[in-house]
Every structure is written in structure tokens, then in C-alpha cells.
Amino acid sequence: MRELLAGLDYELVGGRVDCEISAVVSDSREAVPGSLFVCLPGYCTEGGEQRADRHEFIGDALERGAHALVLERVVPVPPGVTVVRVPDAWSAAAHLASRFHGEPSKHLKVVGVTGTSGKTSTVYFIDSVLRAAGWTTACLGTVEHRVGSRVYPAQQTTPEAPHLQSLLRQAVDAGCGAVVMEVSSHALELRRVASIAFDVGVFTNLGRDHLNFHPDFHHYRRAKGRLFEELGSGGKDAVAVVNRDDANSDYILQLCRGRKFTFSLRGHGDVTATNVYADVHRSGFVLRTPKGACPIELAVPGAFQVQNALAAAAVGVALDLPLDVIARGLATAPAVPGRFEVVNPGGEFLVVVDYAHKPDALERLLGAARALGPRRLLVVFGCGGDRDRGKRPLMGEVAARLGDVVFVTSDNPRSEDPQAIIDDILTGIAPNRREHVHAIVDRREAIEAAIDAAEPGDLVIIAGKGHETYQLFADRRVPFDDREVARAALARRAAVAGLR
């Protein structure tokens, strides 16, 4: 344990540090004989769920065999237990877990992607580019955590440090040369990535989000900026890849101490895109770089995906990869589940499921959908409970402005009254648009109503939950997949039509 504590500011309260440690955990349920349990303070997760203060689970950890504790406040413990007090348990957890697993990030090319929207798609694109270049990769994000041939469900976008460092260790052991990961504002604020040596930090964009966790937008932006402020501190020649089109790019760039690389759809970056096109099946552009230009074809629809692909291309250029390799990687990138996912390809009208659950993301999504030239745009969406209430009217305004018919419904209400959330959304909708807006509390019924109302040439957008396979209420978590619900509604509509 003494070796793990080296370099950490701590006070030995009881026991001894000359003891063997079998695991570093922050969840008492994962404690095993000989483990070190880090008592993290309580916090609100990315999904809006409250996590309890781990000091309350010391007894459980000790019963499971933990024989050392790292905590922020001293509590009574049985004799013989090693107790270490630290000023910041979050940073301590990252430090201890990294050292326990042999500082795995130093043996990997680590690319971290942060921003309000586009992180998941950008990570998939970068991962595909690196694999095209011959790298064996691990990919960690909102949808799943993939390490070599193993795939784990993602409970959090960026896991707590002990779990994250374990995944990085697995990546090294599996022969991976690179890891591409989403880095959430929670992870940055709560120091989950504090002991990771990043090679590349990518900034996608910044909009309103997570203001139930961060006090205000200023604190949210500052949390995102930490990735770039600390870039290179792990001893690597790191590079920042920044979206120059975002209004916050100057703020991010001035935080960077090392190399900087920019990308832009407006011609203002080191890497730019021209001749952008998109339809319901694919999209593409001409990539222009200091190395030259080349055409890029993407097997994913939606013009908004071009910016995500451009970010990945910029990473490839920053890493000195050949343009043909970058193009091949982008062309073979798989579609991300729940990201502009067409449920019924070839239908007389199309139904698309997307994860957009923030005002900026919803505006980009509906703008891209509008650009496809549908006869009408029908929009189904809601807002999560126990989250930032201020974004609700903003999303209502966006949906009513860009959609022809809008169905306002429930998302994940959590502990809030679903109707109250809908009422908040409706306050953002102009009176002259109200006749085109329908409020239906039950999400399944709202999806069915939208599909029943669709006509040939229409486009139905179901936004907010994307890849999620559940719905959260105050007292229960129920199975719910927008894609399955939409397919069932389409099948029912077809069956009814067949009886006529």
C-alpha cells in the first residue's frame, strides 16, 4: 500500500501502510479480501441518479474483506483496519487505481473526446480511423465499453476511476495499442480521469447541459476545459484537436499548453470540409488538410455527422496518418446505435431514432432532418426529470420551430411528475405554433400517434433516448426501447391497412 500512496497527500489515521493490497475499489459490493476501499462522497450521476456517500458503506466493504480504507472524514472502524485520510477522495481514487494497475495509460495511445454533443459518434469515427491504421483499439463511451473482443454495457459514459483504470489495464493486457474514450464533464469535475496520460484531447462543442450537476454554464465550461488544461501533464507530447466553429473554442485553445490543431466546417481550421452532402442513407464531403485533399464517404446519414467525422479526420492528421487511411477508416465506421438510426429503411415514410436530448443537439438533428427534404417533419420528444429545468422550454421552442407536427411526451421522468415536465416544455412554444403540438404523457402512445399520423414522404423523428432500452420512473425502471416501440407501431399500422 505504501507504493500506491507514493506521491499522494495523505494522513495515516490508523493501522499500517506496509500491507498488501489485492484490489482498489470504490463500490463496497466489489470489495474482496485484502482490498482497499476508497470512500467517495455522494454525487449525482450523468443520468441524474443520486449516488450515496461511500462512507456509509464502510461496514459492508469490511464485511466483504477490505482491510484498508481511504476516506475524507474519519469515522469509527474496528481495530486493525488501515485508515488513510485524504483531502480529495476523487483524486486519490484515480491516483491509487492507476498505480495499482501499473499506470496503464502510459502504455497506450489515449484519445479523449469531450463536448456537449457528438462525443459518441466522434469516438466511433476515431476508433475506426485508428483501426484502419493498424491499431488494435479499445473504445469506451455512452453506448458500451469495448476492450479487445470483450464488450461491457456502459453504466456511465466515463466510469469511476477504479473501474476505468481496470479497463485500461485490460486494454494493455489484450494487446491494444490505443484507447478512444468519451470524457464527460462529470468525469472531469470528479477527477475520474485525473491520472490518465492523454495523447489527444478532442473538443466537439459546448452547449447547455448537466446544469443539475454544475452550478451554472461557467462551471460546466470550466469542467470541460480541464481536459485541455491538463493535457500533456502525463509526460506525453499531447495535442489538442478543437472545433474552431464553436463559440467557446478560444476559451479551450487558451487553456492548451502544447500542440493545437483545429477543424472547421466554415473554412477557419487546419482541417476543413467542403462539398458537404447527405441523404437518408449516407453523407460525405471533401476533406482539406495541410497534407492535401481527398473525398470522404460516410456510411451514416445526417449532415451533422460530417462535423463528427471531421473531428476524427483532424485527429488522424494530427497523428500524421496518411489521408487514404483516414478516408478508409471513416468510410468503414459503423453506425452508432440510436444515432440517426433509421428504423424502417425503404418505407413510404421514414422513422428515425436519435439520442438528441439537449437544445443544441435537437436543433442540429432537426436541421439535418429538414435538409433531407421531407414532405413533413414529425417530432416526438420529451425531457428528463430531475435534470436542468431551464432547457425544457428551449427544446420546446426548437421542436415547434423546426417540426411541422410535434408530440411532446415523457422521457425519463424519474421522481418528477411527467405532466409537470411537459408543461415546462410547452412554455417555450409560441402561441401560433400550439395547434401543431400534441401533449401525450405516455411515450409509447406518443410514438404510436406520430406513426399513425405519418403520410408518404414524411419523416418521423423520435428524439431523446436513442440507444437506451429502459425508462426511469420514481419507483421503477421499465424496459423501453424507442426502436422496438416504433417497429411495433409500424407493424400494427401495416396490419390495419391490410385489413382494409
Helices and strands as residue ranges (DSSP letters): H 2-5, E 11-14, E 23-25, G 28-30, E 35-38, E 43-44, E 50-51, G 54-57, H 58-63, E 68-71, E 82-85, H 89-100, G 104-107, E 109-114, H 119-132, E 137-140, E 144-147, E 150-153, H 161-173, E 178-182, H 185-189, E 200-203, H 217-229, E 239-243, H 249-255, E 259-264, E 271-278, E 283-289, E 292-298, H 304-318, H 323-331, E 341-342, E 350-354, H 359-371, E 377-381, H 391-402, E 405-408, H 418-426, G 431-436, E 437-439, H 443-453, E 459-463, E 470-472, E 477-479, H 482-499
